[in-house]
């Protein structure tokens, strides 16, 4: 069977473009990025009343952009602005669909995405994975927050040649079955949340179970910590690859094939790394906030978008592969968070994050856990949040959490942010180790 993505002309064309431009010079990259910044800014100004009003109020116009420095005169947008004024910041692009994301910073944000943008997103990740030998059609075992509604919590998806195993059921009984199935399937790659892969690796190490040889491990959607990477590499005897991105398709960065540093993909978007004063980070080792401008998103544009994620600059060129890309030594933020159920299952907050309408009637939420198997869901309601909606939200959350969690719903007036202005999905007061599973 032909891999499903290879049947998409936009995917195939973008993969070829990325291959052709992979060794662009610094000047070629700069020329392309400046042209794309002008294009997407002009598009947003002409087709969305939100960006037009924002830029007029700031006294700037897309025609003012003649250099990268000029872009810094343009105001930021953030998740709350897009969330609360979605229609104003969106253009009537054909085929657009509404999607939602929560990320690690609070209430989910709706946005419109067109099929071409998503095809380019998938092709961009595939391009990064290909640096270490991944190809469409390779066998994959997937441990992510994908829905697996089968009795054995496993599902084979032939159009992607992947075996999906539920990351909601990482307890010894089911992990043992996942291992047995893996020996039948013989995957080439393991694709996982770092937290899910880590729990699975802990199980394999502590039980002495062997796993079929892999070409590599592909981690995404959470920050990959060194202790996780070390254990994954030790247990599976292979390279661990990580990439950083988000649902807004505004910036993408993946490991080099030679070194575990994040290379920002310049064809995908323009990433600014700014310090607390809004000035560009230039010194290696210095941390800054990732401000992203998407070249992919046409229906809802993200221009100078405050991601509220932080990265540490390594340089403007990789000494190992020679690409003149912005390089980050590590990603800050997106901290690992878990709820622990009554039977010892660990549930990642990334897996809880829903891309549907479950949180449409609340402004913000946060889980708090002080006791195993018990959690409080704290939320700030909107005016439309009726008791019946709260009851339905609880029911849908428990579908994800499982029967071994007692969930309290608590309406609050305020949810404090962290010192850096971030919203945490989970305040976890348990001292957790894998031994708690």
N, C-alpha and C positions, 0 to 999 in steps of 0.2 A: 504494500500500500504506500502511495506517495504521501509524505508528511504534509499535514493539512496546510501549514504556512506556505509551502512551496506552490500551492495552488492559488495564492493571492499575488496578483501582479504588482501591487504596491510594495509588498514585502520583498519580493524578488528583486525589484528595481532598486529599492533602498539598500539591500544587502550588497548589490553590485556597486552602487555608488560609494558605500563605505569601504569596500575593498579597494576601489580605484583611488580613493582619497586618503587611504590609511597612512601613506608616507608623504603627505603634503609637507612643504616647508613652513616655517613660521610665518613668512609673508603670505603664502597662499591661505593659510588658516585665518590670518587677520583679515585679509580681503573678503573671504567668504563670510566670516562672522559679522563684520561691519555691514555688509550688504544684507544679510539676514536680519540684523537688528533694525535696519531702516525699513525693510519690507514688513516685518511683523508689527512694528510700531505704527507705520502708515495704515496698515490693514485695520488695526484696532481703533485708531483715531477716526477713520472714515466709516467704520461699520458698527461701532458700539458707542452709545451715548455716555456710558460710564467713563471710558478712557478719554473721550473728547472733553467732557467736563473737567475731569481730573487734570488734564494737561493745560486746558485753558486757564483754570484757577492757578496753576503753578507758573503760568506765563511761558510755557514751552510748546514747541511744535515739532513733529517728526522731521521737518526740513532742517531743523537746527542740528541734527546729528551728522557731524562730519568726522568725528573721531570717537574712540571709546570714552575719552574723558567727558565728552558732551553728554553721554548717557547718564552720568552721575547727577545731572541737573534735573532729571526726570524723577518724579515721586515714586515711592514704593507702592505696591499693593500687598495685601495680606489675606490670610484665609477668611477672617471675619468680614472683610470688605466684599470679597467674592461671594461668600455665603449669603450675606444679607442683601446683596444687590445683584444677584446672578444675572437676571435678564438684562440689566443695564450694561454688564460687562461681557455679554455674549453676542455673537454675530449669527445671522440666519444662514449658517452653512448647511448645505444639502446633506442629508443622511445623519445629522447629529443625533446623539442619544444622551440622555441624562445619566450620569454616574455620580456616585458619592464616595468620599473617602474620609477617614478620620485622622490617619497618621498618628503621630505620638504627641500631638499638641492640643487635643481637646475635641470639641464637637465635630462630627463629620461635616464636610463641605461639599455641596453639590456643584457640578460643572457639566458642560456639554463637551462631548468628544466625538470626533468624526472617525469613520472607519479607516481612512488613510493614515491619520495620526497614530492610531493604535497599531496598524500594520508596521509602521516605521519604528514604533517602540519595540515591538517584538523582534524586528530585524536588527535593531541596535543592540539589544541584549545578546542575540545570537552572534553578532559580529564580535562582541567582547568575549563570549565563551569560546569562539573559534580560535582565539589566541592560544588556548591550551588543548586544542584538538577536538572540541565538541563539534558535532555535525547533526543536522536535521536527520531524524530517523534512528539515531543512537538510542539504545534502550536506557530508560530512566526510571528509577524508583523515587517517588516524590513524597516527601514528608512536610506538607505545608497545610494551610488552613482551608484546603479545598473540601467541598462537601462530598462525603463518602457514605451513601445511604444503604450499604449492604450489611448483612448480618455479620460478616467477618471483617468489616471495616476496611476492605480493600476493593479496588475497582481498576480494571485494566481499560485504558483508553487507546484503542488501536490507531486512531488518526494522528496521535502524537507518539505512539509506541511507548507509553509510560504506564507504570503501575503506581497508582495512587494509594497511599496508606494513610489512614486518619491520624492527624497529629493531635486529635482530641482523646486518643486512647493509647497513650504511651505508658502502659502498665505492663508488668512482666508477662502476663498471660497473652496479651495481644502482640507485644513485641516479639515474643517467641514465634508466633505464627507469621509475623512479617518476615522474620529471618528464614523460616522454612520456605515461604513463598519466593523469597529472593533467590534461594538456591535453585529453584525451578526456573525462575525468570532470567537470572544471570544479568543484572543490569550493568551497563557501562558506566553510568553516572548516578550519584545520589544528589537530588535537588531538595533543599530543606531550608527551613528557618534554622539559624544557628542554635537556638534554644532546643528545637526539636531534635536536631542532629546530635546535640550534646547529650541529651537524655538517652537517646538510642545508643550512642557510643558508650555511655556509662553502663548501660545494661549489658552490652556485649563484653565489655572489659570485666565486669564483676562476675558474670556467669561463665566467662571463658568461651563464649560462642564465637565461631568463625563466620566471616561474611565473605561472599564471593569477591574476587579481585575487581577493583574499580579503576577507571581511567582518571577520575577526579571527583571532587565534591563541589557543588555549586550552591553557595549560600547567598541569601538575599532577604530583604524585608525587615531585618533587624541588624543592629550593630553586631559585628563579629568580634568577640573578645579574644584576646590572646590565649586564655586558658581553654576556650572552646576550640580554637583552631589547633592548638597543640594536641588536645585529646583526640579530635577528629582525625588528624594526620597520623597519630600513633595507632589508633584502633583500626583504621581503614587502610593504612599504609599507602597514602596517596596525597596528592596536592589538594589543598583547600583554596578555592577561588571565591572571592566575594565581590559583589557590586552594590553601589548605592544608587537609589533612585526613589521616585515617589509617583503617586497616582496622577499628579498634575503634569507629568511628562515634561518637566522643566529643566532638569539636569540629570545626567547619567554619568557615573564614574565606576570603572571596574579595574580589578587588579591587572598589573602588567604580567606578561607571560614569564618574566624572569624574576620579578621581585614583588613582594606583597605590599605594593603601594597603589593607591587609587589614581587612575588616569582619567581626567575629565574629558568626555567625548566632545570635541569641538563642533562636530557637524550637527549635534543633537540640540544644543542650546548654548547660551552664554552664561558662565558662572562667575560671579564676583564673590570674592572672599573679603569681607569688610570687618574692620575692628569696631570697637564700641563707639567711636566717633564718626563712623561711616566712611572711613578712609581705607583704601585697599591694603590688605596684608601683603607685604613684600619680603619679609624676613623668614627664612625656613625655621620651622619650630614655633611660629606664631599662629595662634588660633583666631579664626574669624567666623562670622555668620555667613552661611551660604545664601546669596541673593541670586535668583535664577530667572533667566529669560528663555522661554521655550521657543524653539524654531518649529516645533511640530504642531502645537495646539492652535487651531484656527477658529474653532467654534467659541470656546472660552479661552481667551489669550491670557498668558501669565507673563507679564513684563515687569522686571525688577520685583519679583515675587519674594517676599520674606519667608523662607522655609522654616526658620527657627531651629534649624540644625546647624551644628558647628563642625568645622573641619580644621585640621592642622596642615599648614602649607609645608610641602617638602621641596618644591622648586617649580620652575617653569619648563623643565625638560627632564626626561628620564635618562639617567646616565647608563641604564642597562639596555634599553631598547632603542634609545635615540629619538623617540617621538617628542616633538616640541609642544607637548601638552601641559596644561596645569596639572600638577601632581600633588596629591594629599597623602601625608603619612598615615593619618587615621581619621576616622569619623567620630565626633562626639555627639551626644544626644541619642535618642532612640534607645534608651536604656532598657535592658532586659527586665521584663516584668512578668510575674506568674501569679495565678490564683491556684491554691492547692485545695482539691476536693476532699470529701470525706473518706474516699477510698485511696487517696494518695496520688491521684492524677495531677500533673502539673499542666495548667492551661496558660498559654502565652497570651498576652494582651494583643499581640498582632493577630492571633487567630480569632479573638473576640471582635476585632474591628470589622464592621459590617459595611458592605457596599450596597445598601438598600435604604428603605425609608424608615427603618426602625427608630431612628433618633430625630425624626423631622419635627417633633413637637417639644423638644427640649433644647435649651441653649448650650448646655455643657453638662458633662458627667464625669464621675470618677468612682472607681471601686476602692473600697477600703477593707482590708482583711486583718483581723486580730486573732482568729481561731481557725484551725483547719476545718474545712467543710462549711464554713460560714463566711458570708461576704455582705457588705453593705453597698448598694448602688446609690450614690448621692447624685442628685441631678437638679439643675435649675430649669424650671418649666417655662415654656412659652405660654401665651394667653390661650392657645388652642389645646393645651395639655389637660384633658379631662381625666377623671378617675378610670374610666374604661380604657383609655389609651395607656395609662400607667400599667394597668393590669395586663394588657396585651403585650406591652414592652417587656414586662417581667416574664411572661410566658415564653416569648421568643428568645430572651436571654437564656432562660433555663434549657431551651432546646440545645443551645450551644454549650452551656456549662455542664449539663447532665443532671441526673437524678440524685447524685451524691453531693449536691450543693444546696444549702439553705440560703436564699437570697432575700435580703431586706431592701425595700425601696424607700428611700428617704429624700424628701423634697427639702432643698436648702436654698438660701438666698444668695450664697456666694461660695465659690470654690477657689481658694487661694492658689496663686501661681508660685513657681519656684523663684529663686533669686535671679535667674536669667529670664524670667518672664514666660516660662514654659508651663503647660498644663500636663500633669501626670495622669495617665490612665489609672494607675494603681498606687495606693499607699499601702505597701506591704509591711506589716509589723511582725511577721513571723521570720524567724531565722531559718532559712531554707538550705538544705543540702540534698544531694541525690538520694541520700540514705532515708529521706522522708518518704520516698515513693513506695 
